[in-house]
Amino acid sequence: MTPDPGRSPAGPPAPLRPAFYVEVRHGDGRLAGEVRLEPEFAPVFECVRFSGIRNGVLPPRLDASPGVIEPVWHSTHGAPYVQALLAAVRDGESIASEEIGLEYLAALVKEALSDLVEQGKLAAGETCQYRIAVRDAPDISGVMATPELVFELEDEAPPLRLESACLADVITGSEPYGPGVAGASSRDDVPVVMSRDTLEEAVVLSHQAGDDETGGFLVGRLQRDPGTREIFVRVTAQIPAEHTVCSHMQMSFTPETWVAARDAVERRGLGEELLGWHHHHPAFCRKCPVERRATCRLNGTFFSLDDIRLHHVCFPKAHQIALLLTSLPDGGQQIALFGWHAGTVAERGFRLLNAADGTGGTHAS
């Protein structure tokens, strides 16, 4: 990307970056404090951009141009308080936008409340009320229509690689797995189809790891249905992660891990790409008393802060996913898929193919 003439290359101008605050009040309405929040909206813009591509609003190409956040003012309290945020990205003359709930800021609000407790402005465990306030907010229609306030794409921005395939044919005979796949959720997650061989190999690796974490990479293709124009993720194989540093509570990828993974994809020669990763959580509560397991957050499926951080850094694209296999103290195992939704990493569903899909599913050694 290149900025317009006369623009500083340091980043977007001030109007593109509103100031966010959380205003916290005691239960009786007295002000406890106001803390500035520093949210990172790159994941939100990526999700909005990909949604725009799926819906045919934006052209299918790789673009990292900045977006704009506009407040949705609170229907009762009005400005500067908000009840939601509107995120928009632009590609040429086309604009895609989506409303983002304030739950996107929940982790930052929690940190702000902890800071007020440490400062003695709020008692630990005290019931309080808070509102999100936004100042110096841009108007999306004005900013997007003003050339000097936005980056323009270079003509050579690479296209998003999409293969043509009929989604209905691909998922024939498949089984829904996880939340939201069989119509139980209103979320509009990109469809994910995974070969059963891929899942079974990941399960075998998790059993072999015993009480340590382990993992690997999910590979396959992004495909677009020529009829419906829907984009979907087709996972065709997994590649065990080599040269990792693993322990009971952690798995780390090294530079050698990434080199080996890319070499393995290239050796397969099937035009696949890294679509995500998988990893294993051992039974953390195996030695805990049975009565404690029911309330322990480590006893079951969860994406840890380290997991979220790795996904943010290494798999930031809106279509990239993470398969988690969790061993249980009774010898069972839970399987869950996570992916991007409105800028956050959340559990989601997928479809599992009952037979090999003809492109593999056998890992590269």
C-alpha positions as CSV (number, residue, x, y, z in Angstrom):
1,M,0.0,0.0,0.0
2,T,1.1,3.6,-0.6
3,P,-0.4,6.7,0.9
4,D,-1.8,9.5,-1.2
5,P,0.7,12.3,-2.1
6,G,1.4,14.6,0.8
7,R,0.4,12.0,3.4
8,S,2.8,10.9,6.1
9,P,3.7,7.2,5.8
10,A,3.6,6.8,9.6
11,G,-0.1,5.8,9.6
12,P,-3.6,7.0,9.4
13,P,-4.4,10.6,10.5
14,A,-6.0,11.3,13.8
15,P,-9.7,11.2,12.5
16,L,-9.3,7.5,11.8
17,R,-8.5,6.8,15.4
18,P,-11.2,7.7,17.9
19,A,-10.4,7.7,21.6
20,F,-12.1,5.0,23.7
21,Y,-12.8,5.3,27.4
22,V,-14.7,3.2,30.0
23,E,-16.5,5.2,32.6
24,V,-17.1,3.2,35.8
25,R,-19.6,4.2,38.5
26,H,-20.3,2.7,41.9
27,G,-23.7,1.0,42.5
28,D,-25.0,4.3,43.9
29,G,-24.1,6.2,40.7
30,R,-20.9,7.9,42.0
31,L,-18.0,8.1,39.5
32,A,-15.3,5.6,40.4
33,G,-13.0,6.5,37.5
34,E,-12.5,6.8,33.8
35,V,-9.9,4.7,32.0
36,R,-8.7,5.1,28.4
37,L,-8.8,1.9,26.4
38,E,-6.4,1.0,23.6
39,P,-8.2,-1.5,21.4
40,E,-6.6,-3.1,18.4
41,F,-9.0,-3.2,15.5
42,A,-6.9,-5.0,12.8
43,P,-8.7,-8.3,13.4
44,V,-12.0,-6.6,13.1
45,F,-11.1,-4.9,9.8
46,E,-9.8,-8.3,8.5
47,C,-13.1,-10.0,9.3
48,V,-15.1,-7.2,7.8
49,R,-12.9,-7.3,4.7
50,F,-13.3,-11.0,4.3
51,S,-17.0,-10.8,4.8
52,G,-17.2,-8.2,2.1
53,I,-15.4,-10.5,-0.2
54,R,-17.7,-13.4,0.6
55,N,-20.7,-11.2,0.0
56,G,-19.4,-9.9,-3.3
57,V,-19.1,-6.3,-2.0
58,L,-15.3,-6.2,-2.3
59,P,-13.0,-7.8,-4.9
60,P,-11.2,-11.0,-3.8
61,R,-7.7,-9.7,-3.2
62,L,-5.2,-9.5,-0.3
63,D,-5.5,-6.1,1.2
64,A,-4.3,-4.7,4.5
65,S,-5.4,-1.1,4.1
66,P,-6.7,0.5,7.3
67,G,-10.3,0.7,8.1
68,V,-12.5,3.1,10.1
69,I,-14.4,2.7,13.3
70,E,-17.5,4.8,13.9
71,P,-19.6,4.8,17.1
72,V,-23.2,3.8,17.2
73,W,-24.4,6.2,19.8
74,H,-26.4,4.9,22.8
75,S,-30.1,5.0,22.1
76,T,-30.8,6.3,25.7
77,H,-27.8,8.2,26.9
78,G,-26.6,9.5,23.6
79,A,-23.1,10.7,22.8
80,P,-20.4,10.2,23.9
81,Y,-21.7,6.8,25.1
82,V,-22.0,4.0,22.6
83,Q,-24.0,0.8,22.3
84,A,-22.0,-0.7,19.4
85,L,-19.3,0.1,16.9
86,L,-19.5,0.3,13.1
87,A,-16.3,-1.0,11.3
88,A,-15.8,-0.2,7.6
89,V,-13.1,-1.0,5.1
90,R,-12.7,0.3,1.6
91,D,-11.3,-1.1,-1.7
92,G,-11.5,1.4,-4.5
93,E,-15.0,2.7,-4.6
94,S,-16.5,-0.2,-2.7
95,I,-17.1,-0.1,1.0
96,A,-17.9,-3.0,3.4
97,S,-19.1,-2.4,6.9
98,E,-20.4,-4.4,9.9
99,E,-21.7,-3.6,13.3
100,I,-19.5,-4.8,16.2
101,G,-20.8,-5.5,19.7
102,L,-19.1,-4.0,22.7
103,E,-18.2,-7.4,23.9
104,Y,-15.2,-6.9,21.6
105,L,-13.9,-4.6,24.3
106,A,-14.7,-6.9,27.3
107,A,-11.1,-8.0,28.0
108,L,-9.9,-4.4,28.1
109,V,-12.8,-3.4,30.3
110,K,-11.9,-6.2,32.7
111,E,-8.3,-4.9,32.9
112,A,-9.5,-1.4,33.5
113,L,-11.7,-2.6,36.4
114,S,-8.7,-4.4,37.9
115,D,-6.6,-1.2,37.6
116,L,-9.3,0.8,39.5
117,V,-9.3,-1.9,42.2
118,E,-5.5,-1.6,42.6
119,Q,-5.8,2.1,42.8
120,G,-8.3,1.8,45.6
121,K,-11.1,3.6,43.6
122,L,-13.2,0.4,43.4
123,A,-13.5,-2.4,46.0
124,A,-12.8,-5.9,45.0
125,G,-16.0,-7.7,44.2
126,E,-18.0,-4.5,44.3
127,T,-21.0,-4.3,42.0
128,C,-20.5,-1.4,39.6
129,Q,-21.8,0.0,36.3
130,Y,-19.8,1.0,33.3
131,R,-20.4,2.7,29.9
132,I,-18.1,2.9,26.9
133,A,-17.5,6.5,25.7
134,V,-16.0,7.5,22.4
135,R,-14.5,10.9,21.6
136,D,-12.9,12.3,18.4
137,A,-14.9,9.9,16.3
138,P,-14.9,10.1,12.5
139,D,-17.9,10.0,10.3
140,I,-17.5,6.9,8.1
141,S,-19.2,8.4,5.0
142,G,-17.1,11.5,5.2
143,V,-13.8,9.8,5.9
144,M,-14.3,7.1,3.2
145,A,-15.3,9.8,0.6
146,T,-12.2,12.0,1.4
147,P,-9.2,10.8,-0.6
148,E,-6.6,12.4,1.6
149,L,-7.8,10.5,4.6
150,V,-7.5,7.0,3.3
151,F,-4.8,4.8,1.8
152,E,-5.2,3.6,-1.7
153,L,-4.3,0.2,-2.9
154,E,-1.5,-0.4,-5.3
155,D,-2.7,-1.9,-8.6
156,E,-0.5,-4.9,-8.0
157,A,-2.3,-6.0,-4.8
158,P,-2.3,-9.8,-5.0
159,P,-5.6,-11.6,-5.5
160,L,-7.0,-14.0,-2.9
161,R,-6.5,-17.5,-4.3
162,L,-9.9,-19.1,-4.7
163,E,-10.5,-22.4,-6.4
164,S,-13.9,-23.2,-7.9
165,A,-15.9,-26.0,-6.3
166,C,-19.6,-26.7,-5.6
167,L,-20.1,-26.6,-1.9
168,A,-23.2,-28.8,-2.0
169,D,-21.2,-31.5,-3.8
170,V,-18.3,-31.2,-1.4
171,I,-20.4,-31.6,1.7
172,T,-22.6,-34.5,0.4
173,G,-22.6,-37.2,3.1
174,S,-20.7,-35.0,5.6
175,E,-21.7,-34.6,9.3
176,P,-22.1,-31.3,11.2
177,Y,-19.7,-31.0,14.1
178,G,-19.8,-28.3,16.7
179,P,-22.0,-25.2,17.3
180,G,-23.9,-23.4,14.5
181,V,-23.5,-25.8,11.6
182,A,-26.9,-27.3,11.6
183,G,-28.8,-24.0,11.7
184,A,-28.7,-23.6,15.5
185,S,-26.8,-20.4,15.3
186,S,-27.4,-17.1,13.5
187,R,-23.7,-16.5,13.1
188,D,-22.5,-16.2,9.6
189,D,-19.2,-18.1,9.9
190,V,-17.4,-19.1,6.7
191,P,-18.2,-22.8,6.1
192,V,-15.3,-25.2,7.0
193,V,-15.1,-28.7,5.6
194,M,-12.6,-31.2,7.0
195,S,-11.6,-34.6,5.9
196,R,-12.1,-37.3,8.5
197,D,-8.5,-38.5,7.9
198,T,-7.2,-35.2,9.0
199,L,-9.1,-35.3,12.3
200,E,-8.2,-38.9,13.0
201,E,-4.5,-38.2,12.4
202,A,-4.6,-35.3,14.8
203,V,-6.3,-37.5,17.4
204,V,-3.6,-40.1,17.0
205,L,-0.9,-37.5,17.6
206,S,-2.7,-36.2,20.7
207,H,-2.7,-39.8,22.2
208,Q,0.9,-40.3,21.3
209,A,1.8,-37.0,23.2
210,G,0.5,-38.4,26.5
211,D,0.6,-35.7,29.2
212,D,2.3,-33.1,26.9
213,E,0.9,-30.6,24.5
214,T,1.5,-31.3,20.8
215,G,0.2,-30.0,17.5
216,G,0.5,-29.4,13.8
217,F,-0.8,-27.5,10.9
218,L,-4.0,-27.7,8.9
219,V,-3.6,-27.4,5.1
220,G,-6.0,-27.2,2.2
221,R,-7.6,-24.6,0.0
222,L,-10.0,-21.7,-0.1
223,Q,-12.7,-22.4,-2.5
224,R,-15.7,-20.5,-4.0
225,D,-19.0,-22.0,-5.2
226,P,-19.6,-20.8,-8.8
227,G,-23.3,-20.9,-8.2
228,T,-23.9,-19.4,-4.8
229,R,-20.6,-17.4,-4.8
230,E,-20.0,-18.6,-1.2
231,I,-16.4,-19.0,-0.1
232,F,-15.5,-22.0,2.1
233,V,-12.5,-23.5,3.8
234,R,-11.6,-27.0,2.7
235,V,-9.1,-28.8,5.0
236,T,-7.5,-31.7,3.2
237,A,-4.6,-32.7,5.5
238,Q,-2.6,-32.1,8.6
239,I,1.1,-31.7,9.0
240,P,2.7,-32.6,12.3
241,A,4.7,-29.7,13.8
242,E,8.4,-30.5,13.9
243,H,11.1,-28.8,16.1
244,T,8.6,-27.6,18.7
245,V,9.2,-27.0,22.4
246,C,6.5,-28.9,24.2
247,S,5.6,-29.4,27.9
248,H,2.6,-30.3,30.0
249,M,1.2,-26.8,29.8
250,Q,2.6,-25.3,26.6
251,M,3.6,-25.8,23.0
252,S,5.9,-23.4,21.1
253,F,6.6,-23.2,17.4
254,T,10.3,-22.4,16.6
255,P,11.6,-20.8,13.3
256,E,12.6,-24.3,12.3
257,T,8.9,-25.4,12.8
258,W,7.7,-23.0,10.1
259,V,10.5,-23.9,7.7
260,A,9.6,-27.6,8.0
261,A,5.9,-26.9,7.6
262,R,6.3,-24.8,4.4
263,D,8.6,-27.4,3.0
264,A,6.1,-30.2,3.7
265,V,3.3,-28.2,1.9
266,E,5.5,-27.6,-1.1
267,R,6.6,-31.3,-1.3
268,R,2.9,-32.4,-1.4
269,G,2.6,-30.4,-4.6
270,L,-1.2,-30.0,-4.4
271,G,-1.4,-26.2,-4.4
272,E,-2.4,-26.2,-0.7
273,E,-1.9,-23.4,1.8
274,L,-1.7,-23.2,5.6
275,L,-5.3,-22.8,6.8
276,G,-4.6,-23.0,10.5
277,W,-3.2,-25.3,13.2
278,H,-4.2,-28.0,15.6
279,H,-3.0,-28.7,19.1
280,H,-3.6,-30.9,22.1
281,H,-4.4,-30.1,25.7
282,P,-3.6,-33.0,28.0
283,A,-5.8,-33.9,31.0
284,F,-4.7,-31.0,33.2
285,C,-7.1,-32.2,36.0
286,R,-6.1,-35.9,35.9
287,K,-4.7,-35.7,39.5
288,C,-7.3,-33.4,40.9
289,P,-10.0,-34.6,43.3
290,V,-13.1,-35.6,41.4
291,E,-15.3,-33.1,43.3
292,R,-13.1,-30.2,42.1
293,R,-13.1,-31.1,38.4
294,A,-16.7,-30.0,37.9
295,T,-15.8,-26.4,38.6
296,C,-12.2,-26.3,37.3
297,R,-11.9,-24.2,34.1
298,L,-9.0,-26.5,33.1
299,N,-11.2,-29.5,32.9
300,G,-12.6,-29.3,29.4
301,T,-12.3,-27.3,26.2
302,F,-10.9,-23.8,26.4
303,F,-8.6,-21.6,24.3
304,S,-5.9,-20.2,26.6
305,L,-4.5,-16.7,26.5
306,D,-1.3,-18.2,24.9
307,D,-3.5,-20.0,22.3
308,I,-5.3,-16.8,21.4
309,R,-2.0,-14.9,21.2
310,L,-0.5,-17.5,18.9
311,H,-3.5,-17.4,16.7
312,H,-3.5,-13.6,16.6
313,V,0.1,-13.5,15.5
314,C,0.5,-16.5,13.3
315,F,-3.0,-17.0,11.8
316,P,-4.5,-13.5,11.5
317,K,-6.5,-14.1,8.3
318,A,-10.3,-14.2,8.8
319,H,-10.6,-17.7,7.3
320,Q,-7.8,-19.3,9.4
321,I,-8.8,-21.8,12.0
322,A,-7.6,-23.8,15.0
323,L,-8.5,-27.4,15.9
324,L,-8.3,-28.2,19.6
325,L,-8.3,-31.8,21.0
326,T,-8.7,-31.9,24.8
327,S,-8.0,-35.1,26.8
328,L,-10.2,-35.7,29.8
329,P,-9.4,-37.3,33.2
330,D,-11.7,-40.2,32.4
331,G,-9.9,-41.1,29.2
332,G,-12.3,-39.4,26.9
333,Q,-11.5,-36.6,24.5
334,Q,-13.3,-33.4,23.4
335,I,-12.9,-31.9,19.9
336,A,-13.6,-28.3,19.1
337,L,-12.8,-25.9,16.3
338,F,-12.0,-22.2,16.8
339,G,-11.9,-19.4,14.3
340,W,-12.3,-15.7,13.8
341,H,-15.7,-14.1,14.4
342,A,-16.1,-10.3,14.5
343,G,-12.4,-9.8,15.3
344,T,-12.3,-12.3,18.2
345,V,-11.3,-16.0,18.4
346,A,-14.4,-18.1,19.2
347,E,-15.5,-21.7,19.1
348,R,-17.4,-22.5,15.9
349,G,-18.7,-25.5,13.9
350,F,-17.5,-27.4,10.8
351,R,-18.5,-30.3,8.6
352,L,-16.7,-33.6,8.7
353,L,-16.4,-35.6,5.5
354,N,-17.0,-39.3,6.0
355,A,-14.7,-40.4,3.3
356,A,-11.4,-39.3,1.9
357,D,-12.0,-36.3,-0.5
358,G,-9.6,-37.5,-3.1
359,T,-6.8,-35.0,-2.3
360,G,-5.1,-36.7,0.5
361,G,-5.5,-36.4,4.2
362,T,-2.3,-38.3,4.8
363,H,0.3,-36.1,6.5
364,A,3.6,-35.2,4.9
365,S,6.6,-36.5,6.7
